[in-house]
């Protein structure tokens, strides 16, 4: 029973996030900011590893 509530709750939350992302394009930058921050950090680390 509790597992069904947890799975249902997470499903509802994900559906809400997807709908907000789809219907409000201005929020996409906020949603995707962690991904872009991670990618920038990876790029900086790769640049440091490159021999000069």
Buried (B, 14 or more C-beta within 10 A) or exposed (E): EEEEEEEEEEEEEEEEEEEEBEEEEEEEEEEEEEEEEEEEEEEEEEEEEEEE
